[in-house]
Amino acid sequence: MKYLISIGANKEAKDAIFGFTPLLCALTHREFEAVKYLISIGADTEAKDYKLQATPLIFASGAGFLEVVKQLISAGANKKARNKDGSNPLFSAIKCDHLDIIKYLISAGADKEAKINGGITPLIMASQNGQLGAVKYLVSVGANKEAKEDKFGVTPLIVATYNCHLDVVKYLISAGADKEARASLEGHFEIVKYLISVGADIEAKDNQEGTPLINASSQGHLEIVKYLISSGANKDAKALFGITALNVAKGDVKDYLLSIEAK
């Protein structure tokens, strides 16, 4: 390779199928000495492949190649570059759970409040995935625990409850996150019990004004419905258009609500 470059071979040439430059090709084949050499002679650190539209830094961050990430950052690679699905290097590292790279990128100035896919932040993504180490680190460097994605207004705590990551839920609450009881929607009984035990608002409303009881009833979660009512939930609370738990309940949940004379 060195010889070919010395006689004028184009170090930015792309293959016709994937659009890989020599640097991208060396990266995908784990040829780290070649990667280091190409970076040292000024290979384009912002070149993108055809399919994913990913830069070398996005590739390296997702693959867990910490030393390559360091080399690329030192060479001026763009920490804000985005691929086809909107991921930047930090999101790529989070998706693949490379905590060492997450830490390095943030220490190098990556935006811990960057957003993709309708407002998902790094902390929301890590919480959704159950990555406790990443969650702890992001919180420790000041990531917004109350950040909300755009469509449903979910926070890191809410996505952790939806995905049944009790360790993340407990940590976020211990770190001061707003307690919410929306876990009722997904039927995670242990998380619902934990949230209620630490003082979550049993009548908290979502963006459709549905309470935990209404949501649990709509999804047929009888055990949670019984627990919420035994804990004092208002069985006659109303969401938008006057909808109550009984209106949306079916089967066993409906029978139970009728038996306690819900309206």
C-alpha positions as CSV (number, residue, x, y, z in Angstrom):
1,M,0.0,0.0,0.0
2,K,2.8,2.4,0.9
3,Y,4.5,1.7,-2.3
4,L,1.3,2.2,-4.4
5,I,0.7,5.5,-2.7
6,S,4.4,6.5,-3.2
7,I,4.0,6.1,-7.0
8,G,0.8,8.1,-7.1
9,A,-2.1,5.8,-6.3
10,N,-5.2,7.7,-5.2
11,K,-5.7,7.3,-1.5
12,E,-9.3,8.6,-1.8
13,A,-10.4,6.2,-4.6
14,K,-13.7,4.5,-3.9
15,D,-14.7,0.9,-4.8
16,A,-17.7,0.8,-7.1
17,I,-19.9,-1.4,-4.9
18,F,-19.6,-0.1,-1.4
19,G,-18.0,3.3,-1.8
20,F,-15.2,2.4,0.5
21,T,-12.0,4.4,0.4
22,P,-8.8,2.7,1.4
23,L,-9.3,4.1,4.9
24,L,-12.8,2.8,5.3
25,C,-11.7,-0.5,3.8
26,A,-8.8,-0.9,6.2
27,L,-11.2,-0.1,9.1
28,T,-13.7,-2.7,8.2
29,H,-11.0,-5.3,7.8
30,R,-9.3,-4.3,11.1
31,E,-6.1,-3.5,9.4
32,F,-5.1,-1.0,12.1
33,E,-1.5,-0.3,10.9
34,A,-2.9,0.6,7.5
35,V,-5.5,2.8,9.2
36,K,-2.8,4.6,11.2
37,Y,-0.7,5.1,8.2
38,L,-3.5,6.4,6.0
39,I,-4.5,8.9,8.7
40,S,-0.9,10.0,9.1
41,I,-0.7,10.9,5.4
42,G,-3.9,12.9,5.4
43,A,-6.5,10.4,4.2
44,D,-10.0,11.9,4.2
45,T,-11.5,11.3,7.6
46,E,-14.9,12.5,6.4
47,A,-15.3,10.1,3.5
48,K,-18.6,8.2,3.6
49,D,-19.6,4.8,2.2
50,Y,-22.6,4.5,-0.2
51,K,-24.9,2.4,1.9
52,L,-24.7,3.7,5.5
53,Q,-23.2,7.1,4.7
54,A,-20.9,6.6,7.7
55,T,-17.6,8.3,8.2
56,P,-14.5,6.5,9.5
57,L,-15.2,7.9,13.0
58,I,-18.8,6.6,13.0
59,F,-17.6,3.2,11.9
60,A,-14.8,3.1,14.5
61,S,-17.1,4.2,17.3
62,G,-19.7,1.6,16.5
63,A,-17.1,-1.1,16.2
64,G,-15.4,-0.4,19.5
65,F,-12.0,0.6,18.0
66,L,-10.9,3.1,20.7
67,E,-7.4,3.7,19.5
68,V,-8.6,4.4,16.0
69,V,-11.2,6.8,17.5
70,K,-8.4,8.6,19.3
71,Q,-6.3,8.8,16.1
72,L,-9.3,10.1,14.0
73,I,-10.2,12.8,16.6
74,S,-6.5,13.8,16.8
75,A,-6.6,14.2,13.0
76,G,-9.6,16.5,13.2
77,A,-12.5,14.1,12.4
78,N,-15.9,15.6,12.8
79,K,-17.6,14.4,16.0
80,K,-20.9,15.7,14.7
81,A,-21.0,13.8,11.4
82,R,-24.2,11.9,10.8
83,N,-24.9,8.7,8.9
84,K,-27.9,7.8,6.9
85,D,-30.1,7.1,10.0
86,G,-29.0,10.2,11.7
87,S,-26.5,8.6,14.1
88,N,-23.3,10.4,15.0
89,P,-20.2,8.8,16.5
90,L,-21.6,9.0,20.0
91,F,-24.9,7.4,19.2
92,S,-23.0,4.7,17.3
93,A,-21.0,3.9,20.4
94,I,-24.1,3.9,22.6
95,K,-26.0,1.6,20.2
96,C,-23.1,-0.9,20.5
97,D,-22.5,-0.4,24.2
98,H,-18.9,0.8,24.0
99,L,-18.6,2.6,27.2
100,D,-14.9,3.5,26.8
101,I,-15.6,5.2,23.5
102,I,-18.7,7.0,24.9
103,K,-16.4,8.4,27.7
104,Y,-13.7,9.4,25.3
105,L,-16.0,11.1,22.8
106,I,-17.6,13.2,25.5
107,S,-14.2,14.0,27.0
108,A,-13.3,15.2,23.5
109,G,-16.3,17.5,23.2
110,A,-19.1,15.3,21.7
111,D,-22.5,16.8,22.4
112,K,-24.2,14.8,25.2
113,E,-27.5,16.4,24.3
114,A,-27.4,15.7,20.6
115,K,-30.7,14.4,19.2
116,I,-31.7,11.8,16.6
117,N,-35.0,10.2,15.4
118,G,-37.4,12.7,16.8
119,G,-35.6,14.0,19.8
120,I,-33.9,10.9,21.3
121,T,-30.8,12.0,23.3
122,P,-27.8,9.8,24.3
123,L,-29.3,9.4,27.8
124,I,-32.7,8.4,26.4
125,M,-31.0,5.8,24.1
126,A,-28.8,4.3,26.8
127,S,-31.8,4.1,29.2
128,Q,-33.9,2.5,26.6
129,N,-31.2,-0.1,26.0
130,G,-30.7,-0.8,29.7
131,Q,-27.0,0.3,29.6
132,L,-26.5,1.1,33.2
133,G,-22.9,2.0,32.9
134,A,-23.5,4.5,30.1
135,V,-26.5,5.9,32.0
136,K,-24.4,6.5,35.1
137,Y,-21.6,8.1,33.1
138,L,-23.9,10.4,31.1
139,V,-25.7,11.5,34.3
140,S,-22.3,12.1,35.9
141,V,-21.3,14.5,33.2
142,G,-24.6,16.4,33.4
143,A,-26.8,14.9,30.8
144,N,-30.4,16.1,31.1
145,K,-32.4,13.5,33.0
146,E,-35.7,15.1,32.0
147,A,-35.0,15.4,28.3
148,K,-38.1,14.4,26.2
149,E,-38.3,13.0,22.8
150,D,-40.7,14.8,20.4
151,K,-43.6,12.5,19.6
152,F,-44.6,11.0,23.0
153,G,-42.6,13.1,25.4
154,V,-40.9,10.2,26.9
155,T,-37.9,10.8,29.3
156,P,-35.0,8.5,30.1
157,L,-36.9,7.1,33.1
158,I,-40.0,6.4,31.0
159,V,-38.2,4.5,28.3
160,A,-36.4,2.5,31.0
161,T,-39.7,1.6,32.6
162,Y,-41.2,0.7,29.2
163,N,-38.3,-1.7,28.5
164,C,-38.3,-3.2,32.0
165,H,-34.8,-2.1,33.0
166,L,-35.3,-1.9,36.8
167,D,-31.7,-1.2,37.6
168,V,-31.7,1.8,35.3
169,V,-35.1,3.0,36.8
170,K,-33.7,2.7,40.3
171,Y,-30.5,4.6,39.4
172,L,-32.3,7.4,37.6
173,I,-34.7,7.9,40.5
174,S,-31.8,7.9,43.0
175,A,-30.1,10.5,40.8
176,G,-33.2,12.8,41.0
177,A,-35.2,12.0,37.9
178,D,-38.9,12.8,38.0
179,K,-40.9,9.7,39.2
180,E,-43.5,8.6,36.7
181,A,-45.8,5.6,36.7
182,R,-46.1,5.0,33.0
183,A,-44.7,1.5,33.3
184,S,-48.3,0.5,33.7
185,L,-48.7,0.7,29.9
186,E,-46.3,-2.1,29.2
187,G,-47.3,-4.4,32.0
188,H,-44.1,-4.4,34.0
189,F,-45.6,-5.1,37.4
190,E,-42.3,-5.0,39.4
191,I,-41.4,-1.6,38.1
192,V,-44.9,-0.3,38.7
193,K,-44.7,-1.5,42.3
194,Y,-41.3,0.1,42.7
195,L,-42.3,3.4,41.3
196,I,-45.4,3.6,43.5
197,S,-43.3,2.6,46.5
198,V,-41.0,5.6,46.0
199,G,-43.8,8.1,45.5
200,A,-44.5,8.2,41.8
201,D,-47.7,10.1,41.1
202,I,-50.4,7.4,40.7
203,E,-52.5,9.9,38.8
204,A,-49.8,11.2,36.4
205,K,-51.2,11.9,32.9
206,D,-49.6,11.3,29.6
207,N,-50.0,13.4,26.5
208,Q,-53.5,11.9,25.9
209,E,-54.3,12.6,29.6
210,G,-54.3,8.9,30.3
211,T,-53.5,7.9,33.9
212,P,-51.5,4.7,34.7
213,L,-54.8,3.0,35.5
214,I,-56.4,3.9,32.2
215,N,-53.3,2.8,30.3
216,A,-53.0,-0.5,32.2
217,S,-56.7,-1.2,31.6
218,S,-56.4,-0.5,27.9
219,Q,-53.6,-3.0,27.6
220,G,-55.3,-5.7,29.7
221,H,-52.9,-5.8,32.6
222,L,-55.2,-7.1,35.3
223,E,-52.6,-7.5,38.0
224,I,-51.4,-4.0,37.6
225,V,-55.0,-2.6,37.5
226,K,-55.7,-4.4,40.8
227,Y,-52.5,-3.1,42.3
228,L,-53.1,0.5,41.2
229,I,-56.6,0.5,42.6
230,S,-55.5,-1.0,45.9
231,S,-52.9,1.7,46.0
232,G,-55.6,4.4,45.7
233,A,-55.8,5.1,42.0
234,N,-58.9,6.9,40.9
235,K,-60.9,4.3,39.0
236,D,-63.1,7.0,37.4
237,A,-60.3,9.3,36.2
238,K,-60.8,10.6,32.6
239,A,-58.5,11.0,29.7
240,L,-59.2,13.0,26.5
241,F,-62.8,12.9,25.4
242,G,-63.9,11.7,28.8
243,I,-62.5,8.2,28.3
244,T,-62.2,6.2,31.6
245,A,-60.5,2.9,32.5
246,L,-63.8,1.0,32.1
247,N,-64.3,2.5,28.6
248,V,-61.0,1.0,27.3
249,A,-61.0,-2.2,29.3
250,K,-61.8,-5.7,27.9
251,G,-62.2,-9.2,29.2
252,D,-61.0,-9.9,32.8
253,V,-60.0,-6.2,33.4
254,K,-63.5,-5.1,32.3
255,D,-65.1,-7.7,34.5
256,Y,-63.0,-6.6,37.5
257,L,-63.8,-2.9,37.0
258,L,-67.5,-3.7,36.7
259,S,-67.3,-5.7,39.9
260,I,-65.9,-2.7,41.8
261,E,-68.5,-0.4,40.1
262,A,-66.1,1.7,38.1
263,K,-67.9,4.3,35.9
